[in-house]
Amino acid sequence: MKTYSFTGGRPSPEDFPVEGLIDATARVLRRRGTDLIAYPHMVDQHGELAQVAATRFQNGERAGSSCIPLPVEEIIITGGSNMAIEELARFLTQPGDTVLTEELSYMGSLGRFRNLGLEIEGIPVHPHDGMDVQTLEQTLRDLAARGVTPKFIYTIANYQNPTGAILTLERRKRLLELAGQYGTLIVEDDCYGDVHFEPPLPPPALYELSGGSVPVVYIGSFSKIIGPGLRLGYMCVPPELAEIKDRGIANKASGLASLIVAEYLRDHLAEHLARHNEVLMGKRDVLLAALEGELGGFASWNRPRGGLFSWIKLPEETDLDQLEALAAEHG
């Protein structure tokens, strides 16, 4: 009997641009093939993809979230957004340091923070409105009273994993105020920001709202719009963290994959996102219809406007181990 897993965020195979990537690969190899015998930093094999990451936000119009002007010189291409998160945490922290995250958050990030020996303080997250900034304020106050300054606040403000929440504009502004007040960096993981289904668009990114007044590291990903197997993400670091570029992080990402994705997305980003998001929205609608038909009146859930996750809440008295066993029996 086949088991269907609804954990983890994977894009749809239906809209994977096989032919477009084949064509892009042929063009890249004809034009830049000999560059691949050198190390990436020697020929800037990631420069073209950094340009795509920056220019995709121009004109304030795209199929994803709101406009974010990213300076090319501050973009570091990484082997997926996971590498960006881990390298950043290694750069900023020592074992025993404290970081703040949403109480429910991406398991990969939480696992990396734990492996680095960090103390994680969880902040409750509302399934529609995002991180509870009142609790965040109290937590920062309590930590300050103990002489502890968190190394960073990690948040997935758009289409949060796993709740699908969108941090409201009011909460984003308050989060920035608190980070500035307590001298704490913000790490904004926006790897789902391009996966947008219907209006309204999410509020501006924390990176954009800060205007440089509060240090914000913006993390993005190409994995969620093309495929995780490409292992391509990026982070945009403020000038205060420019030293991280000296760690050779970009050399760990594939130069060939960077050139291929840049070649393809330079001409096809808008149409690809429109097709990609239409497929995923259809799958979301199938899920919501099935939930209503099978679990209406028993469970509750949100209707995400984008991303890869919906938060489904069962009655408190539900025995989850027994539920899993029964579900397996029934396929």
Secondary structure as GFF3:
##gff-version 3
##sequence-region A 1 331
A	DSSP	three_ten_helix	13	15	.	.	.	ID=ss1
A	DSSP	alpha_helix	18	32	.	.	.	ID=ss2
A	DSSP	three_ten_helix	33	37	.	.	.	ID=ss3
A	DSSP	alpha_helix	40	43	.	.	.	ID=ss4
A	DSSP	alpha_helix	47	55	.	.	.	ID=ss5
A	DSSP	three_ten_helix	58	60	.	.	.	ID=ss6
A	DSSP	three_ten_helix	72	74	.	.	.	ID=ss7
A	DSSP	beta_strand	75	78	.	.	.	ID=ss8
A	DSSP	alpha_helix	80	92	.	.	.	ID=ss9
A	DSSP	beta_strand	98	102	.	.	.	ID=ss10
A	DSSP	alpha_helix	107	115	.	.	.	ID=ss11
A	DSSP	beta_strand	119	123	.	.	.	ID=ss12
A	DSSP	beta_strand	125	126	.	.	.	ID=ss13
A	DSSP	beta_strand	130	131	.	.	.	ID=ss14
A	DSSP	alpha_helix	133	145	.	.	.	ID=ss15
A	DSSP	beta_strand	152	155	.	.	.	ID=ss16
A	DSSP	alpha_helix	169	182	.	.	.	ID=ss17
A	DSSP	beta_strand	185	189	.	.	.	ID=ss18
A	DSSP	alpha_helix	206	210	.	.	.	ID=ss19
A	DSSP	beta_strand	216	221	.	.	.	ID=ss20
A	DSSP	three_ten_helix	228	230	.	.	.	ID=ss21
A	DSSP	beta_strand	233	236	.	.	.	ID=ss22
A	DSSP	three_ten_helix	239	247	.	.	.	ID=ss23
A	DSSP	three_ten_helix	249	252	.	.	.	ID=ss24
A	DSSP	alpha_helix	255	295	.	.	.	ID=ss25
A	DSSP	beta_strand	300	301	.	.	.	ID=ss26
A	DSSP	beta_strand	312	313	.	.	.	ID=ss27
A	DSSP	alpha_helix	320	329	.	.	.	ID=ss28
###
